[in-house]
Amino acid sequence: MQLKEKFPGIFVKGREIYTENLVKGFRYSDEKIIKIKGVEYREFNPFRSKLAAAVAKGFEHLPFPEKRDWIMLYLGAAHGYTVSYVSDILCNGFIYAVEFSDRCFKELLPVCKERKNIAPIFADARKPEEYSWIEEVHALYVDIAQPDATEIAMRNADEFLKQNGILFLAIKTRSIDVTQKPKKICQAEVEKLSQAGWKILEWRMLDPFEKDHGFIIAKK
Ligand SMILES: C[S@@+](CC[C@H](N)C(=O)[O-])C[C@H]1O[C@@H](n2cnc3c(N)ncnc32)[C@H](O)[C@@H]1O
């Protein structure tokens, strides 16, 4: 089976998802690496990343640019799993990766050391003034598993996201309400964004890859 570029920088081979390894020989953990015509591709696991889950769930548009040169603000970088893949996808761009847990941040640092297009920022996404020095960004990725993730995303977008910029927002519905149906909760977050003037490009629940999580892509 052939490797096909499904979205800029994101490749699929049957059900497997890959990115082109920006740093030859780099492995985040035990992911499979395949080599085609001297190019390395790393397998991207939809059970470990909401972005990969979005690909696996059949999102129609992941609006990364052909030139793969966006500047992105990524909130909730954790140990750097997904960020390392975004760094492959945006090989000509740059990522500001914010994380507030010192344990996670320590594990994020070696990933950033090997990948020159990620700047780790130890800060609270609720306080964008802590990283007000960053430049304007083309995209904002938010995966912070907080009940007010949508509000935090909008506040950061007001500060840093260019007009027509893209928001990728992961919703952990169980952080918002454990009694309501996950899809209904996510629908309400989508509605919140629409009411605030965002254009919703696509959204879906990510089950079975990320149980009770939704993923929203919207344009400012
Ligand atoms: C679900 S994990 C992110 C996983 C990561 N995006 C990935 O796919 O590899 C959520 C992360 O958000 C971080 N986080 C939660 N609230 C935050 C805040 N207010 N500011 C910065 N980081 C936050 C947590 O410490 C945690 O590491």
The ligand as a Tripos MOL2 file, in Angstrom:
@<TRIPOS>MOLECULE
LIG
   27    29     1     0     0
SMALL
NO_CHARGES

@<TRIPOS>ATOM
      1 C1         -4.5550   16.3110   27.6750 C.3       1 LIG1
      2 S1         -3.0300   16.9410   28.1470 S.3       1 LIG1
      3 C2         -2.3320   17.4950   26.6220 C.3       1 LIG1
      4 C3         -1.8070   16.4090   25.7240 C.3       1 LIG1
      5 C4         -0.9610   16.9560   24.5990 C.3       1 LIG1
      6 N1         -1.6300   18.0410   23.9170 N.3       1 LIG1
      7 C5         -0.6190   15.8940   23.5730 C.2       1 LIG1
      8 O1         -1.4810   15.5700   22.7440 O.co2     1 LIG1
      9 O2          0.5120   15.4030   23.5580 O.co2     1 LIG1
     10 C6         -3.4510   18.4700   28.8720 C.3       1 LIG1
     11 C7         -2.2560   19.2730   29.3250 C.3       1 LIG1
     12 O3         -2.6710   20.6170   29.5360 O.3       1 LIG1
     13 C8         -1.9570   21.1370   30.6260 C.3       1 LIG1
     14 N2         -2.7240   22.2870   31.1340 N.ar      1 LIG1
     15 C9         -3.9510   22.2700   31.7210 C.ar      1 LIG1
     16 N3         -4.3320   23.5140   32.0620 N.ar      1 LIG1
     17 C10        -3.3280   24.3370   31.6700 C.ar      1 LIG1
     18 C11        -3.1330   25.7380   31.7670 C.ar      1 LIG1
     19 N4         -4.0500   26.5300   32.3210 N.pl3     1 LIG1
     20 N5         -1.9940   26.2550   31.2810 N.ar      1 LIG1
     21 C12        -1.0520   25.4580   30.7160 C.ar      1 LIG1
     22 N6         -1.1760   24.1190   30.6080 N.ar      1 LIG1
     23 C13        -2.3030   23.5610   31.0770 C.ar      1 LIG1
     24 C14        -1.8690   19.9580   31.6010 C.3       1 LIG1
     25 O4         -0.8260   20.1350   32.5290 O.3       1 LIG1
     26 C15        -1.6480   18.7900   30.6440 C.3       1 LIG1
     27 O5         -0.2820   18.5380   30.4690 O.3       1 LIG1
@<TRIPOS>BOND
     1     1     2 1
     2     2     3 1
     3     2    10 1
     4     3     4 1
     5     4     5 1
     6     5     6 1
     7     5     7 1
     8     7     8 2
     9     7     9 1
    10    10    11 1
    11    11    12 1
    12    11    26 1
    13    12    13 1
    14    13    14 1
    15    13    24 1
    16    14    15 ar
    17    14    23 ar
    18    15    16 ar
    19    16    17 ar
    20    17    18 ar
    21    17    23 ar
    22    18    19 1
    23    18    20 ar
    24    20    21 ar
    25    21    22 ar
    26    22    23 ar
    27    24    25 1
    28    24    26 1
    29    26    27 1
@<TRIPOS>SUBSTRUCTURE
     1 LIG1         1 GROUP 0 **** ****
